[in-house]
């Protein structure tokens, strides 16, 4: 975070101004996250809607929840207990990007690996290619090193 302040402010005034601006930003972010309905409950609800819309309702997660930012992936799924974890990094992405990630993880409930069947399920979501490009750009811009997983191993292990 960079806060620019007039040079004429004293160190005390500068500290007060920075604190005030950071508080405003925090309140704004809180309002925005509430407005987008991106709670764990809403995430679970959205996953159910997407399963119905794109996967014939066949993918039924037991839990869908936000987790702290993952180091090497955007989300993960454990088919054995039907849990899906979504990285906090995705909270501020456009809804269609989050929808793609949810569809991707939901498809793992039906097909654990990145097989042709898996990709045919994922590609039912019409913005798959666009969302993949968005995530690749986001990863590159933030120097995250999160790669596209066209040929990656199954997303079955939770990550710290």
DSSP file (Angstrom, degrees, kcal/mol; ACC not computed):
  #  RESIDUE AA STRUCTURE BP1 BP2  ACC     N-H-->O    O-->H-N    N-H-->O    O-->H-N    TCO  KAPPA ALPHA  PHI   PSI    X-CA   Y-CA   Z-CA
    1    1 A X              0   0    0      0, 0.0     2,-0.5     0, 0.0    21,-0.0   0.000 360.0 360.0 360.0 131.1    0.0    0.0    0.0
    2    2 A X        -     0   0    0      2,-0.0     2,-0.5     0, 0.0     0, 0.0  -0.980 360.0-172.1-118.8 124.8    1.3    3.4   -0.9
    3    3 A X        -     0   0    0     -2,-0.5     2,-0.4     2,-0.0    15,-0.1  -0.974  11.0-151.9-117.6 120.9   -0.2    6.5    0.6
    4    4 A X        +     0   0    0     -2,-0.5     2,-0.3    14,-0.0    -2,-0.0  -0.779  18.5 178.9 -93.2 134.0    0.9    9.9   -0.7
    5    5 A X        -     0   0    0     -2,-0.4     9,-0.1     4,-0.0     2,-0.0  -0.942  37.0 -90.7-131.6 153.3    0.7   12.8    1.7
    6    6 A X    >   -     0   0    0     -2,-0.3     3,-1.6     1,-0.1     8,-0.0  -0.365  32.7-127.8 -62.0 142.0    1.6   16.4    1.4
    7    7 A X  T 3  S+     0   0    0      1,-0.3    -1,-0.1    -2,-0.0     7,-0.1   0.726 103.1  70.4 -63.1 -22.3    5.2   17.2    2.4
    8    8 A X  T 3  S+     0   0    0      2,-0.0    -1,-0.3     0, 0.0     2,-0.1   0.625  75.8 104.2 -74.6 -11.2    4.0   19.9    4.7
    9    9 A X  S <  S-     0   0    0     -3,-1.6     2,-0.1     1,-0.1    -4,-0.0  -0.419  72.9-122.7 -71.6 144.1    2.5   17.4    7.2
   10   10 A X     >  -     0   0    0     -2,-0.1     4,-2.9     1,-0.1     5,-0.2  -0.334  31.3-102.4 -74.1 167.1    4.4   16.7   10.4
   11   11 A X  H  > S+     0   0    0      1,-0.2     4,-2.4     2,-0.2     5,-0.2   0.880 125.1  50.3 -58.9 -38.5    5.4   13.1   11.2
   12   12 A X  H  > S+     0   0    0      2,-0.2     4,-2.3     1,-0.2    -1,-0.2   0.936 112.3  45.7 -65.7 -47.0    2.4   12.9   13.6
   13   13 A X  H  > S+     0   0    0      1,-0.2     4,-2.6     2,-0.2    -2,-0.2   0.891 112.2  52.6 -62.8 -39.4   -0.1   14.2   11.0
   14   14 A X  H  X S+     0   0    0     -4,-2.9     4,-2.6     2,-0.2    -2,-0.2   0.937 109.5  48.1 -61.5 -47.0    1.4   11.9    8.4
   15   15 A X  H  X S+     0   0    0     -4,-2.4     4,-2.3     1,-0.2    -2,-0.2   0.900 112.5  49.1 -61.2 -41.6    0.9    8.9   10.7
   16   16 A X  H  X S+     0   0    0     -4,-2.3     4,-2.5     2,-0.2    -1,-0.2   0.912 111.7  49.2 -63.3 -42.5   -2.6    9.9   11.5
   17   17 A X  H  X S+     0   0    0     -4,-2.6     4,-2.6     2,-0.2    -2,-0.2   0.918 111.2  48.5 -64.6 -44.4   -3.4   10.4    7.8
   18   18 A X  H  X S+     0   0    0     -4,-2.6     4,-2.6     2,-0.2     5,-0.2   0.931 112.6  48.5 -61.9 -45.7   -2.0    7.0    6.8
   19   19 A X  H  X S+     0   0    0     -4,-2.3     4,-2.3     1,-0.2    -2,-0.2   0.918 111.8  50.0 -59.6 -44.1   -3.9    5.3    9.6
   20   20 A X  H  X S+     0   0    0     -4,-2.5     4,-2.2     1,-0.2    -2,-0.2   0.913 112.3  46.9 -61.2 -44.2   -7.1    7.1    8.5
   21   21 A X  H  X S+     0   0    0     -4,-2.6     4,-2.4     2,-0.2    -2,-0.2   0.888 111.9  49.9 -67.5 -39.8   -6.6    6.0    4.9
   22   22 A X  H  X S+     0   0    0     -4,-2.6     4,-2.4     2,-0.2    -1,-0.2   0.891 110.5  50.7 -66.3 -38.7   -5.9    2.4    5.7
   23   23 A X  H  X S+     0   0    0     -4,-2.3     4,-2.5    -5,-0.2    -2,-0.2   0.921 110.4  49.7 -62.4 -44.1   -9.0    2.3    7.9
   24   24 A X  H  X S+     0   0    0     -4,-2.2     4,-2.5     1,-0.2    -2,-0.2   0.918 111.1  49.2 -59.9 -44.2  -11.1    3.7    5.1
   25   25 A X  H  X S+     0   0    0     -4,-2.4     4,-2.7     2,-0.2    -2,-0.2   0.915 110.5  50.2 -62.5 -43.7   -9.6    1.1    2.7
   26   26 A X  H  X S+     0   0    0     -4,-2.4     4,-2.3     2,-0.2    -1,-0.2   0.916 112.0  47.5 -61.8 -43.8  -10.4   -1.7    5.1
   27   27 A X  H  X S+     0   0    0     -4,-2.5     4,-2.5     2,-0.2    -1,-0.2   0.911 112.3  50.1 -63.8 -41.4  -14.0   -0.6    5.6
   28   28 A X  H  X S+     0   0    0     -4,-2.5     4,-2.5     2,-0.2    -2,-0.2   0.917 110.8  48.6 -62.3 -44.8  -14.4   -0.3    1.8
   29   29 A X  H  X S+     0   0    0     -4,-2.7     4,-2.6     2,-0.2    -1,-0.2   0.895 111.0  51.1 -63.5 -40.2  -13.0   -3.8    1.2
   30   30 A X  H  X S+     0   0    0     -4,-2.3     4,-2.1     2,-0.2    -2,-0.2   0.930 111.4  47.3 -63.0 -45.8  -15.3   -5.2    3.9
   31   31 A X  H  X S+     0   0    0     -4,-2.5     4,-2.6     1,-0.2    -2,-0.2   0.912 112.8  49.9 -60.8 -42.3  -18.3   -3.5    2.3
   32   32 A X  H  X S+     0   0    0     -4,-2.5     4,-1.9     2,-0.2    -2,-0.2   0.907 110.2  48.8 -65.4 -42.0  -17.3   -4.8   -1.1
   33   33 A X  H  <>S+     0   0    0     -4,-2.6     5,-1.5     1,-0.2     4,-0.4   0.875 113.8  47.1 -67.7 -35.3  -16.8   -8.4    0.1
   34   34 A X  H ><5S+     0   0    0     -4,-2.1     3,-1.0    -5,-0.2    -2,-0.2   0.900 110.0  53.5 -68.6 -39.8  -20.2   -8.3    1.8
   35   35 A X  H 3<5S+     0   0    0     -4,-2.6    -2,-0.2     1,-0.3    -1,-0.2   0.840 107.3  50.6 -65.1 -33.3  -21.8   -6.8   -1.3
   36   36 A X  T 3<5S-     0   0    0     -4,-1.9    -1,-0.3    -5,-0.1    -2,-0.2   0.536 104.6-132.0 -83.7  -4.4  -20.5   -9.5   -3.5
   37   37 A X  T < 5 +     0   0    0     -3,-1.0     2,-1.1    -4,-0.4    -3,-0.2   0.846  49.0 156.8  63.4  33.9  -21.9  -12.2   -1.1
   38   38 A X      < +     0   0    0     -5,-1.5    -1,-0.2     4,-0.1     2,-0.2  -0.314  20.0 128.6 -95.5  54.6  -18.6  -14.0   -1.1
   39   39 A X  S  > S-     0   0    0     -2,-1.1     4,-2.5    -5,-0.1     5,-0.2  -0.475  76.9-100.7 -91.6 172.3  -19.0  -15.8    2.2
   40   40 A X  H  > S+     0   0    0      2,-0.2     4,-2.3     1,-0.2     5,-0.2   0.885 125.5  53.3 -60.3 -38.0  -18.5  -19.6    2.5
   41   41 A X  H  > S+     0   0    0      1,-0.2     4,-2.3     2,-0.2    -1,-0.2   0.931 110.9  45.2 -63.4 -45.5  -22.3  -20.0    2.5
   42   42 A X  H  > S+     0   0    0      2,-0.2     4,-2.8     1,-0.2    -2,-0.2   0.871 110.5  54.8 -66.6 -36.2  -22.6  -18.1   -0.7
   43   43 A X  H  X S+     0   0    0     -4,-2.5     4,-2.3     2,-0.2    -2,-0.2   0.921 109.7  46.6 -62.0 -44.0  -19.7  -20.0   -2.2
   44   44 A X  H  X S+     0   0    0     -4,-2.3     4,-2.1    20,-0.3    -2,-0.2   0.916 113.1  49.6 -63.3 -43.8  -21.5  -23.3   -1.4
   45   45 A X  H  X S+     0   0    0     -4,-2.3     4,-2.1     1,-0.2    -2,-0.2   0.915 111.4  48.7 -62.0 -43.8  -24.7  -21.9   -2.9
   46   46 A X  H  X S+     0   0    0     -4,-2.8     4,-2.6     1,-0.2    -1,-0.2   0.895 108.6  53.7 -65.5 -39.7  -22.9  -20.8   -6.0
   47   47 A X  H  X S+     0   0    0     -4,-2.3     4,-2.5     1,-0.2    -1,-0.2   0.908 108.2  50.2 -60.8 -42.2  -21.3  -24.2   -6.5
   48   48 A X  H  X S+     0   0    0     -4,-2.1     4,-2.1     2,-0.2    -1,-0.2   0.912 111.1  49.1 -62.8 -42.1  -24.6  -25.9   -6.3
   49   49 A X  H  X S+     0   0    0     -4,-2.1     4,-2.7     1,-0.2    -2,-0.2   0.925 112.5  47.4 -62.0 -45.1  -26.1  -23.5   -8.9
   50   50 A X  H  X>S+     0   0    0     -4,-2.6     4,-3.0     2,-0.2     5,-0.6   0.879 109.4  53.4 -66.5 -38.3  -23.1  -24.1  -11.2
   51   51 A X  H  X5S+     0   0    0     -4,-2.5     6,-3.2    -5,-0.2     4,-1.7   0.927 112.8  44.6 -60.6 -44.4  -23.3  -27.9  -10.8
   52   52 A X  H  <5S+     0   0    0     -4,-2.1     4,-0.5     4,-0.3    -2,-0.2   0.931 118.5  43.2 -64.3 -45.7  -27.0  -27.8  -11.7
   53   53 A X  H  <5S+     0   0    0     -4,-2.7    -2,-0.2    -5,-0.2    -3,-0.2   0.897 132.2  15.1 -70.3 -42.8  -26.4  -25.4  -14.7
   54   54 A X  H  <5S+     0   0    0     -4,-3.0    -3,-0.2    -5,-0.2    -2,-0.2   0.641 130.5  39.8-112.5 -17.7  -23.2  -27.0  -16.2
   55   55 A X  S ><<S-     0   0    0     -4,-1.7     3,-2.3    -5,-0.6     4,-0.2   0.052 104.1-109.1-125.0  25.6  -22.8  -30.5  -14.8
   56   56 A X  T 3   -     0   0    0     -4,-0.5    -4,-0.3     1,-0.3    -3,-0.1   0.726  68.1 -72.0  55.5  25.0  -26.4  -31.7  -14.7
   57   57 A X  T 3  S+     0   0    0     -6,-3.2    -1,-0.3    -7,-0.2    -5,-0.2   0.573 105.7 124.0  72.3   8.8  -26.4  -31.4  -10.9
   58   58 A X    <   +     0   0    0     -3,-2.3     2,-0.7    -7,-0.4    -2,-0.1   0.793  50.8  77.3 -75.4 -28.0  -24.1  -34.5  -10.7
   59   59 A X        +     0   0    0     -4,-0.2     2,-0.5    -8,-0.2    -8,-0.1  -0.745  58.7 176.1 -87.3 118.8  -21.3  -32.7   -8.7
   60   60 A X        -     0   0    0     -2,-0.7     2,-0.1    46,-0.1   -12,-0.1  -0.811  11.3-162.0-127.1  90.9  -22.3  -32.5   -5.0
   61   61 A X        -     0   0    0     -2,-0.5    22,-0.2     1,-0.1     3,-0.1  -0.396  14.7-151.7 -71.2 148.3  -19.7  -31.0   -2.8
   62   62 A X  S    S+     0   0    0     20,-2.7     2,-0.3     1,-0.3    21,-0.2   0.815  84.0  10.1 -83.4 -33.6  -20.0  -31.6    1.0
   63   63 A X  E     -a   83   0A   0     19,-1.2    21,-2.4    18,-0.1     2,-0.4  -0.996  56.4-176.4-146.4 138.0  -18.1  -28.3    1.7
   64   64 A X  E     +a   84   0A   0     -2,-0.3   -20,-0.3    19,-0.2     2,-0.3  -0.980  28.2 156.7-131.7 122.8  -17.0  -25.4   -0.4
   65   65 A X  E     -a   85   0A   0     19,-2.0    21,-2.8    -2,-0.4     2,-0.2  -0.977  43.1-106.6-148.0 157.5  -15.0  -22.8    1.6
   66   66 A X  E     -a   86   0A   0     -2,-0.3     2,-0.3    19,-0.2    21,-0.2  -0.590  36.5-172.9 -77.8 143.5  -12.4  -20.0    1.3
   67   67 A X  E     -a   87   0A   0     19,-2.5    21,-2.0    -2,-0.2     3,-0.2  -0.933  35.9 -79.8-132.3 159.3   -8.9  -20.8    2.5
   68   68 A X  S    S-     0   0    0     -2,-0.3    -1,-0.1    19,-0.2    21,-0.0  -0.161  75.2 -65.1 -54.2 155.9   -5.9  -18.6    3.0
   69   69 A X        -     0   0    0     18,-0.2     2,-0.2     1,-0.1    -1,-0.2  -0.136  56.3-135.3 -49.0 128.1   -4.0  -17.8   -0.2
   70   70 A X        -     0   0    0      3,-0.3    -1,-0.1    -3,-0.2    19,-0.0  -0.538   3.1-137.5 -84.7 153.8   -2.5  -21.0   -1.6
   71   71 A X  S    S+     0   0    0     -2,-0.2    -1,-0.1     1,-0.1     3,-0.1   0.869  93.1  16.0 -79.9 -37.5    1.1  -21.0   -2.9
   72   72 A X  S    S+     0   0    0      1,-0.1    75,-0.4    74,-0.1     2,-0.3   0.381 120.2  36.5-125.2   4.3    0.8  -23.0   -6.1
   73   73 A X        -     0   0    0     73,-0.1    -3,-0.3     1,-0.1     3,-0.1  -0.985  61.2-130.4-153.8 164.0   -2.9  -23.2   -7.1
   74   74 A X  S    S-     0   0    0     -2,-0.3    13,-2.8     1,-0.2     2,-0.3   0.742  89.9 -11.7 -85.6 -26.3   -6.1  -21.3   -7.1
   75   75 A X  E     -B   86   0A   0     11,-0.2     2,-0.3    -9,-0.0    11,-0.2  -0.962  60.1-147.2-162.6 169.1   -8.2  -24.0   -5.5
   76   76 A X  E     -B   85   0A   0      9,-2.4     9,-3.0    -2,-0.3     2,-0.4  -0.987   4.7-158.5-148.8 159.0   -8.2  -27.7   -4.6
   77   77 A X  E     -B   84   0A   0     78,-1.4     2,-0.6    -2,-0.3     7,-0.2  -0.994   9.1-158.7-138.9 140.5  -10.6  -30.5   -4.3
   78   78 A X  E >>> -B   83   0A   0      5,-2.5     5,-1.4    -2,-0.4     3,-1.1  -0.896   8.2-169.8-118.7  99.0  -10.6  -33.8   -2.4
   79   79 A X  T 345S+     0   0    0     -2,-0.6     3,-0.2     1,-0.2    -1,-0.1   0.821  79.3  68.2 -58.9 -32.6  -13.0  -36.1   -4.2
   80   80 A X  T 345S+     0   0    0      1,-0.2    -1,-0.2    76,-0.1    76,-0.0   0.822 120.3  18.5 -60.8 -31.6  -12.9  -38.7   -1.4
   81   81 A X  T <45S-     0   0    0     -3,-1.1    -1,-0.2     2,-0.1   -19,-0.2   0.314 104.9-122.2-119.5   6.8  -14.7  -36.4    1.0
   82   82 A X  T  <5 +     0   0    0     -4,-1.1   -20,-2.7     1,-0.2   -19,-1.2   0.813  57.9 150.7  60.4  35.3  -16.1  -34.0   -1.6
   83   83 A X  E   < -aB  63  78A   0     -5,-1.4    -5,-2.5   -21,-0.2     2,-0.4  -0.789  27.8-165.5-100.5 143.7  -14.5  -30.9   -0.2
   84   84 A X  E     -aB  64  77A   0    -21,-2.4   -19,-2.0    -2,-0.4     2,-0.4  -0.993   0.7-164.7-127.8 133.1  -13.5  -27.9   -2.3
   85   85 A X  E     -aB  65  76A   0     -9,-3.0    -9,-2.4    -2,-0.4     2,-0.5  -0.973   4.4-160.4-120.0 131.5  -11.2  -25.1   -1.1
   86   86 A X  E     -aB  66  75A   0    -21,-2.8   -19,-2.5    -2,-0.4   -11,-0.2  -0.941  24.1-115.7-115.5 129.6  -10.9  -21.8   -2.9
   87   87 A X  E >   -a   67   0A   0    -13,-2.8     3,-2.2    -2,-0.5   -19,-0.2  -0.350  16.0-129.3 -64.2 137.4   -7.9  -19.5   -2.4
   88   88 A X  G >  S+     0   0    0    -21,-2.0     3,-1.9     1,-0.3     4,-0.3   0.742 103.2  78.1 -55.6 -24.2   -8.6  -16.1   -0.9
   89   89 A X  G 3  S+     0   0    0      1,-0.3     3,-0.5     2,-0.1    -1,-0.3   0.741  88.1  58.1 -59.1 -21.1   -6.7  -14.6   -3.8
   90   90 A X  G X  S+     0   0    0     -3,-2.2     3,-1.4   -16,-0.2    -1,-0.3   0.494  76.2  94.4 -89.7  -3.1   -9.9  -15.2   -5.9
   91   91 A X  T <  S+     0   0    0     -3,-1.9    -1,-0.2     1,-0.3    -2,-0.1   0.849  90.7  41.5 -56.6 -35.6  -12.2  -13.1   -3.7
   92   92 A X  T 3  S+     0   0    0     -3,-0.5    -1,-0.3    -4,-0.3    -2,-0.1   0.370  91.1 107.6 -98.6   6.4  -11.7  -10.0   -5.8
   93   93 A X  S <  S-     0   0    0     -3,-1.4     5,-0.0     1,-0.1    -3,-0.0  -0.401  83.8 -84.3 -78.0 160.4  -11.8  -11.6   -9.3
   94   94 A X    >>  -     0   0    0      1,-0.1     4,-1.8    -2,-0.1     3,-1.1  -0.270  42.5-110.8 -58.9 152.3  -14.8  -11.1  -11.6
   95   95 A X  H 3> S+     0   0    0      1,-0.3     4,-2.7     2,-0.2     5,-0.2   0.846 116.0  56.9 -55.4 -39.2  -17.7  -13.5  -10.9
   96   96 A X  H 3> S+     0   0    0      2,-0.2     4,-1.7     1,-0.2    -1,-0.3   0.783 105.5  51.8 -68.2 -25.7  -17.2  -15.5  -14.1
   97   97 A X  H <> S+     0   0    0     -3,-1.1     4,-2.2     2,-0.2    -1,-0.2   0.930 111.5  45.7 -73.1 -46.8  -13.5  -16.2  -13.2
   98   98 A X  H  X S+     0   0    0     -4,-1.8     4,-2.6     1,-0.2    -2,-0.2   0.905 110.8  54.9 -60.4 -40.6  -14.6  -17.6   -9.8
   99   99 A X  H  X S+     0   0    0     -4,-2.7     4,-2.9     1,-0.2    -1,-0.2   0.917 106.5  51.0 -58.9 -43.7  -17.4  -19.5  -11.5
  100  100 A X  H  X S+     0   0    0     -4,-1.7     4,-2.9     2,-0.2    -1,-0.2   0.943 110.1  48.8 -58.6 -47.7  -14.8  -21.2  -13.8
  101  101 A X  H  X S+     0   0    0     -4,-2.2     4,-2.4     1,-0.2    -2,-0.2   0.906 112.3  49.1 -61.1 -41.4  -12.7  -22.2  -10.8
  102  102 A X  H  X S+     0   0    0     -4,-2.6     4,-3.0     2,-0.2    -1,-0.2   0.930 111.7  48.0 -63.3 -44.8  -15.7  -23.6   -9.1
  103  103 A X  H  X S+     0   0    0     -4,-2.9     4,-2.6     2,-0.2    -2,-0.2   0.917 110.6  53.2 -61.3 -41.8  -16.8  -25.6  -12.2
  104  104 A X  H  X S+     0   0    0     -4,-2.9     4,-1.1    -5,-0.2    -2,-0.2   0.942 113.7  41.4 -56.9 -49.6  -13.2  -26.8  -12.5
  105  105 A X  H  X S+     0   0    0     -4,-2.4     4,-0.7     1,-0.2     3,-0.3   0.881 112.6  54.1 -70.1 -37.2  -13.2  -28.1   -9.0
  106  106 A X  H >X S+     0   0    0     -4,-3.0     3,-1.2     1,-0.2     4,-0.6   0.896 103.5  56.9 -60.9 -39.2  -16.7  -29.5   -9.2
  107  107 A X  H >X S+     0   0    0     -4,-2.6     4,-2.1     1,-0.3     3,-1.1   0.826  97.7  62.7 -62.1 -30.4  -15.7  -31.4  -12.3
  108  108 A X  H 3< S+     0   0    0     -4,-1.1    -1,-0.3    -3,-0.3    -2,-0.2   0.755  93.3  62.5 -66.9 -22.2  -13.0  -33.1  -10.1
  109  109 A X  H << S+     0   0    0     -3,-1.2    -1,-0.3    -4,-0.7    -2,-0.2   0.763 113.6  35.3 -69.6 -22.7  -15.8  -34.5   -8.0
  110  110 A X  H << S+     0   0    0     -3,-1.1     2,-0.3    -4,-0.6    -2,-0.2   0.712 136.4  17.4 -99.7 -27.7  -16.8  -36.4  -11.2
  111  111 A X     <  -     0   0    0     -4,-2.1    -1,-0.3    -5,-0.1    -2,-0.1  -0.884  66.1-160.0-149.5 109.3  -13.4  -37.1  -12.6
  112  112 A X  S    S+     0   0    0     -2,-0.3    43,-0.6    -3,-0.2    -1,-0.1   0.843  71.0  55.3 -68.7 -34.8  -10.4  -36.8  -10.4
  113  113 A X  S    S-     0   0    0     41,-0.2     2,-1.4     1,-0.1    40,-0.1  -0.363  95.0-100.9 -93.1 174.1   -7.7  -36.3  -13.1
  114  114 A X        +     0   0    0     38,-0.5     2,-0.1    -2,-0.1    -2,-0.1  -0.459  68.6 151.7 -89.5  61.4   -7.3  -33.9  -15.9
  115  115 A X     >  -     0   0    0     -2,-1.4     4,-2.5     1,-0.1     5,-0.2  -0.318  64.8 -98.9 -85.3 169.3   -8.5  -36.4  -18.4
  116  116 A X  H  > S+     0   0    0      1,-0.2     4,-2.1     2,-0.2     5,-0.2   0.893 127.1  52.8 -56.7 -38.5  -10.3  -35.7  -21.7
  117  117 A X  H  > S+     0   0    0      2,-0.2     4,-1.9     1,-0.2    -1,-0.2   0.929 107.7  51.5 -62.2 -43.8  -13.6  -36.5  -19.9
  118  118 A X  H  > S+     0   0    0      1,-0.2     4,-2.4     2,-0.2     3,-0.3   0.951 111.2  46.7 -56.1 -51.4  -12.7  -34.0  -17.2
  119  119 A X  H  X S+     0   0    0     -4,-2.5     4,-2.6     1,-0.2    -1,-0.2   0.830 107.7  56.3 -65.3 -31.3  -11.9  -31.2  -19.7
  120  120 A X  H  < S+     0   0    0     -4,-2.1    -1,-0.2    -5,-0.2    -2,-0.2   0.879 109.6  47.1 -66.9 -34.2  -15.1  -31.9  -21.6
  121  121 A X  H >< S+     0   0    0     -4,-1.9     3,-1.4    -3,-0.3     4,-0.3   0.946 113.6  47.0 -67.4 -48.0  -17.0  -31.3  -18.4
  122  122 A X  H >< S+     0   0    0     -4,-2.4     3,-2.0     1,-0.3    -2,-0.2   0.896 105.0  60.5 -60.9 -41.6  -15.1  -28.1  -17.6
  123  123 A X  T 3< S+     0   0    0     -4,-2.6    -1,-0.3     1,-0.3    -2,-0.2   0.499  82.4  80.7 -72.2  -1.0  -15.6  -26.8  -21.1
  124  124 A X  T <  S+     0   0    0     -3,-1.4     2,-0.6    -4,-0.2    -1,-0.3   0.806  75.9  84.4 -66.3 -28.7  -19.3  -26.9  -20.7
  125  125 A X  S X  S-     0   0    0     -3,-2.0     3,-1.5    -4,-0.3   -71,-0.0  -0.667  84.0-142.7 -74.3 120.2  -18.8  -23.6  -18.9
  126  126 A X  T 3  S+     0   0    0     -2,-0.6     3,-0.2     1,-0.3     4,-0.2   0.679  92.1  50.1 -66.5 -19.9  -18.7  -21.1  -21.8
  127  127 A X  T 3> S+     0   0    0      1,-0.2     4,-2.8     2,-0.1    -1,-0.3   0.087  72.4 118.0-105.5  25.1  -16.0  -18.8  -20.4
  128  128 A X  H <> S+     0   0    0     -3,-1.5     4,-2.5     1,-0.2     5,-0.2   0.946  77.8  43.1 -56.0 -54.4  -13.4  -21.5  -19.6
  129  129 A X  H  > S+     0   0    0     -3,-0.2     4,-2.2     1,-0.2    -1,-0.2   0.909 115.7  49.0 -62.3 -42.3  -10.7  -20.3  -22.0
  130  130 A X  H  > S+     0   0    0      1,-0.2     4,-2.3     2,-0.2    -1,-0.2   0.917 112.4  48.1 -63.6 -43.1  -11.2  -16.6  -21.1
  131  131 A X  H  X S+     0   0    0     -4,-2.8     4,-2.6     2,-0.2    -2,-0.2   0.888 109.6  52.7 -66.3 -39.1  -11.1  -17.4  -17.4
  132  132 A X  H  X S+     0   0    0     -4,-2.5     4,-2.2    -5,-0.3    -1,-0.2   0.921 110.8  47.9 -62.0 -42.5   -7.9  -19.5  -17.8
  133  133 A X  H  X S+     0   0    0     -4,-2.2     4,-2.5     2,-0.2    -2,-0.2   0.902 110.2  52.2 -63.4 -41.0   -6.3  -16.6  -19.6
  134  134 A X  H  X S+     0   0    0     -4,-2.3     4,-2.7     1,-0.2    -2,-0.2   0.934 111.2  46.8 -59.4 -47.2   -7.4  -14.2  -16.9
  135  135 A X  H  X S+     0   0    0     -4,-2.6     4,-2.5     2,-0.2    -1,-0.2   0.865 110.6  52.1 -66.8 -36.3   -5.8  -16.4  -14.2
  136  136 A X  H  X S+     0   0    0     -4,-2.2     4,-2.4     2,-0.2    -1,-0.2   0.923 112.4  46.3 -64.0 -42.8   -2.6  -16.9  -16.2
  137  137 A X  H  X S+     0   0    0     -4,-2.5     4,-2.9     2,-0.2    -2,-0.2   0.907 112.0  50.6 -64.9 -41.9   -2.4  -13.1  -16.5
  138  138 A X  H  X S+     0   0    0     -4,-2.7     4,-2.0     2,-0.2    -2,-0.2   0.918 111.5  48.3 -61.2 -44.5   -3.1  -12.6  -12.8
  139  139 A X  H  <>S+     0   0    0     -4,-2.5     5,-2.7     2,-0.2     6,-0.6   0.921 114.3  45.8 -62.5 -44.4   -0.5  -15.1  -11.8
  140  140 A X  H ><5S+     0   0    0     -4,-2.4     3,-1.0     3,-0.2    -2,-0.2   0.925 112.3  50.0 -65.5 -45.0    2.1  -13.5  -14.1
  141  141 A X  H 3<5S+     0   0    0     -4,-2.9    -1,-0.2     1,-0.3    -2,-0.2   0.851 116.9  40.7 -63.7 -34.9    1.3   -9.9  -13.0
  142  142 A X  T 3<5S-     0   0    0     -4,-2.0    -1,-0.3    -5,-0.2    -2,-0.2   0.382 107.7-124.4 -94.8   3.4    1.6  -10.8   -9.3
  143  143 A X  T < 5 +     0   0    0     -3,-1.0    -3,-0.2    -4,-0.4    -4,-0.1   0.897  64.0 141.8  54.9  43.6    4.6  -13.1   -9.9
  144  144 A X      < -     0   0    0     -5,-2.7    -4,-0.1    -6,-0.2     3,-0.1   0.776  52.3-141.2 -86.5 -28.0    2.8  -16.0   -8.2
  145  145 A X        +     0   0    0     -6,-0.6     2,-0.7     1,-0.3    -5,-0.1   0.714  43.9 153.8  73.6  19.4    4.1  -18.7  -10.5
  146  146 A X        -     0   0    0    -11,-0.1    -1,-0.3   -10,-0.1     2,-0.2  -0.748  31.7-151.9 -83.4 117.8    0.7  -20.5  -10.6
  147  147 A X        -     0   0    0     -2,-0.7     2,-0.1   -75,-0.4     5,-0.0  -0.483  21.0 -97.7 -90.5 157.5    0.6  -22.4  -13.9
  148  148 A X        -     0   0    0     -2,-0.2     3,-0.3     1,-0.1    -1,-0.1  -0.454  32.8-140.8 -64.5 147.3   -2.3  -23.4  -16.0
  149  149 A X        +     0   0    0      1,-0.2     3,-0.4    -2,-0.1    -1,-0.1  -0.152  56.6 130.1-111.5  41.1   -3.2  -27.0  -15.2
  150  150 A X  S    S+     0   0    0      1,-0.2    -1,-0.2   -31,-0.0   -31,-0.1   0.914  94.7  16.2 -55.3 -43.5   -4.0  -28.4  -18.7
  151  151 A X  S    S+     0   0    0     -3,-0.3    -1,-0.2     2,-0.0    -2,-0.1   0.184 100.8 128.2-116.4  15.3   -1.7  -31.3  -18.0
  152  152 A X        -     0   0    0     -3,-0.4   -38,-0.5     1,-0.1     3,-0.1  -0.151  65.5 -92.9 -72.5 166.6   -1.3  -31.1  -14.3
  153  153 A X        -     0   0    0      1,-0.2    -1,-0.1   -40,-0.1   -40,-0.0  -0.275  62.1 -70.0 -69.4 163.9   -1.8  -33.8  -11.8
  154  154 A X        -     0   0    0      1,-0.1     2,-1.6     2,-0.1     3,-0.4  -0.226  42.0-123.3 -57.1 145.2   -5.2  -34.2  -10.2
  155  155 A X  S    S+     0   0    0    -43,-0.6   -78,-1.4     1,-0.2    -1,-0.1  -0.585  71.3 121.9 -88.0  73.3   -6.2  -31.5   -7.7
  156  156 A X        +     0   0    0     -2,-1.6     2,-0.5   -80,-0.1    -1,-0.2   0.543  45.7  80.6-115.5  -8.9   -6.8  -33.9   -4.8
  157  157 A X  S    S-     0   0    0     -3,-0.4   -80,-0.1   -79,-0.1   -79,-0.1  -0.859  74.6-125.6-105.8 131.1   -4.5  -32.7   -2.1
  158  158 A X        -     0   0    0     -2,-0.5     2,-0.4   -82,-0.1    -2,-0.1  -0.359  27.8-142.1 -64.3 152.4   -5.2  -29.9    0.3
  159  159 A X              0   0    0      1,-0.1   -83,-0.0   -86,-0.0    -1,-0.0  -0.916 360.0 360.0-120.1 147.2   -2.5  -27.3    0.3
  160  160 A X              0   0    0     -2,-0.4   -92,-0.1   -90,-0.0    -1,-0.1   0.500 360.0 360.0 -59.1 360.0   -1.1  -25.3    3.3
